[in-house]
Amino acid sequence: MNTFKEQCIKLRNQDYTLTEISKLTGRSKTSIYFHIRNLPLSSEKRDLIREVARAQVVKIADRRRGKSARPFRTFSTWNTHTVFVVSHFIFDGEISYGVCAYNNRNKSLIKRVESSMCQIYDFEPTRYLNQDTGVSKISYFNVALAAYIKKKSVELMRDISGFRPELKRVFLQSFFDDEGCMDFRPDFNKRQVRGYQKDGDILRTVQRLLTEFDISSSIKLPNEVVIVGKENLKKFQKEIDFSPGVRINGKRSNSIWLKSIEKRRLLGLALSSYR
């Protein structure tokens, strides 16, 4: 049986706040604080707390005004900009109460999301940079905007199969830019495009859309779609491909390349390696 002290330390190491630990243990914050005072929260958790606090401030302000102080443009017809930005919020972002956020290490994608967001919203996002990981984050704090983007994200996932081909390409490229990798390991004869996603409905949607471009893929449990074979990879390169500037993280301990390389370049190298 763990002691109360051990329980507090374990929960803190799992990134629980003082308030959360108090609710879980049923003990007072004062008694808990004594055991965790030298165990700080992660930077990601602190960022989240700040975002929630900002969203709460916006919520209160909006209630007082009766409307959003920062209006946005709604849209009834989807275009490349709106599919691009909403899909990125779905895949490598966050749509929650009061905030839409997007995270990525690739500055080119961060800039493109900002640019596309300008089609909807005229105000600058709040920007963060995790110095340890190099991941950038942009956050848009607006209760009404976040609710609208959430609604449009549901609409996009529901209707994407009926969109015209160029919009399906944008959706697929967003998915593979955010969630995908080019697995090219010449020594092991590995050449495959892989995309990770915990949501099985999203994986199945991606697989169906790939089929429309005559690209065969398989879903490997629990959470990835995989494209293999020279002809499938050639079709993927022609029809979808990775965006320019989207690179692998060469600083990872398990990186075989030991440098940041564009994913589209790796795909080209993989295709040229076939005999």
N, C-alpha and C positions, 0 to 999 in steps of 0.2 A: 504493500500500500504506500503510495507516494505521500510524502509529507506536504503540508500546505505550501511551504517554501518551494519545494521541488515542482509542485503544480504551477505556481506563479511563474517560476523561471522557464518552465517548458512552454507555457502559453505565450510568454513574452518573446521567446526565441522563435515562435511561430508568427510573430508580428502582430499580436493582439495589443490593443491599447489598454490603458489603465481602466477605462470605463467598461470595455468589453470583458476584461478579466474579472472585474467586479460582478458583472451580470452572470458570468459563467460559474463563478465560485460561490456567489451569494455573500461574499465578505466585503467589508468596507474598503474604500480606496486607500485609506490611511494605512491599514495593516498590509495591503498589497504593495504599496509604494515602497515600503521599507525593504522589500526583497528584490525589487526590479529597478530601483533608482539608478543603478549603474549600467543598465541594459537598454541602450537607445533603440528606437524604432528604425526600420530601414528608411532610406531616402525616398523610395517609392511610396511607402505608407505615409510618410510625412507630406509628400506631394498630394496624395489622395485626400488627406485630411484638409489641407488648404483648399483643394478644389471643392470639396463638399461645403466648407465654410463659405466660400465665394458664392456657390450656387444658392445657399440659404439666404445670403444677403440680397442676391438678385431676386429671389422668390418674394422676399418681404417687400422689396422696392416695387416689384411688379404689382403686387396686391394693392399697395397704396395708390399706385397710379391708375390701376384698372386696365392697364395695357403695357406692353413691352416698351421700354424707353429706347430700345434699339431694334427697329423693325427689320424685317427680312423679306425677300421676294419669294412668293410661292410659285410653283410651276405645275402645269397639268400635262405638259408634253416632255418626255425625256429626251435629252441630247447627250453628246459625249461628255460634256462637263458635269452634268448632274449624275449620270451613271458612274463616272469616274470618282467623284467625291463621295457619294453615298456608299459605293461599294468598298472604298478604302476605309471608311468609318466602320463598316461591317467586319472587314477581314482583319485589319491590324489596328483597329481603333476601339473606341468606346462611345456608346450612346446611352447615357444614363440621365437621371433627373437633373436638369439644369446645365448639362455640359455635353458637348461633342468634342472628342479628342482623337488625335491620331499620333501614333508612335512609329518611328522608323530611324534606322541608322543612316539611310541614304538621303542626303540633302536634296538630291534632285526630286525625289518623290515628295518630300516635305514641301518643297517650293511649288510643285505642281498641284498638290492638294490645296495649298493656300490660294493659288491662282484660280483654280476651279471654284473654290468656295466664294470667290469674289462675285461670281455670277448670281449668288444667292444673298450674300451678306457683305455689307460695306465696312465692317469693323475688323480691326486687327485682332488676331488671336493672342493669347498669353503663351509665351514660349519658354520651354525648359530644355536643359541639356544635362544629361547624366554624365558627369565627367568620368566616372568609372567605366561605363559601358559604351559611351559615345552615342547613345540613343537620344534622338531629339523628340520632343513632344510639343504639339500645338493644341491648345484647348480653347474652345469657344463657349463662354459662359453666358447662356441665355436660356431661360426656362422654356419660353414659347418656341424658340428655334430648335432646341433639343427634342421637344415633343414632336415637332413637325418632321425633323430628320428621322426620328424613330418610326413615325408613320410611313414615311417614304421608303425606309429600308425594308419594311414589311411588304410594301407594294412592289418594290424592285425584285425581291426574292420570289414573290408570287407570280409576277408578270414577265420576267426576263426571257422566258422561253418563247414568248410571242413577239419579242423585239426584232427589229431589223438586224441583219448580220453585223454591221459596223458597231452597233451598241453591244452586241454579244461579245465581240472581240475586246472591247474596252473592259467589260466585266471580267472576262477570262484573264486578260493581262493584269488587271488589278489583283486578281486572286493569286496568280503565280508570282507577281512582283512582291506581294506581301507574305504569302504563305509558302512559296515555292523555292526549290533549289535545283541546281544542275549538278547531278551526281555523276561526275566523270572521273573514274579511277582506272587509268589505262592498265596498271599492273594487275588489276582484278577483272579486266574486261567489262567494266561497269559503265554504262551510258544510259542514264535515265533522268527524266524530269519528274520531280516529286512535289506534291503539294499537300501540306498538313492542315487539318481543320478538325476540331473536336465535334462540330455540328455535322451529323451524318446527312441531314437534308441538304446542306450546302455542298458536300462532296458529291452527292448524287446529282445535284443540279449541274455542277461543273462537268461531271462525266457525260451527262446528256448533251450539254452544249458542245463539248469536244466532239462528240459523235456527229453533230451537225456539220462540222468542218472535216469530216471523214478521218478523225483522229481517234484511234482505239486506245483505251486506257483501262486500268483495273483499279478497284478499290481494295486496298489491303487494310485489314482490321488492325488496330481499332480506328485509325484516323488519318489515312493518306490515300491520295489518288496518284497513280504511277503511270507514266508513259514510257514505253520501251520500244526498241526496234528502229532500224534506220529510216524506214518510210514514215513511220509515225512521228519521229523526231524532225524529219525534213518538213512534214506538213505543219508541225507545231511551229517551227522556225518561220515558215512562210506565212501562216495565218495568224499567229498569236505573238510569239517571241517574248522575251523579257524587254523591259523598257531600257533605253540608253541610260547609263549612269548607275543602274542597279547592280550592286556588287556583292560578292561573297565576303564574309568577314575573315580576312586573312590572319587576324590576331587570335583566333580560337586555338586552343591547345591541340585540337585534333585536326587542324587544317593541314592538308597535304600540299597545298600550294604556297603557304607561308607568306602570302601577299593578297591584297584585295584585287580581285579580277572581276570584270563585268560578267554577269551570268550569261548574257547573250554571246560573249566571246567564248566562254567555256562550251556553250552549246555548239558553236561553230567548230571548235577544236574537236569535240566529240564526233561530230559528223565527218570531219576530214580524216579522222583516224580509222574509219571503216575501210576495209580493203575489198 
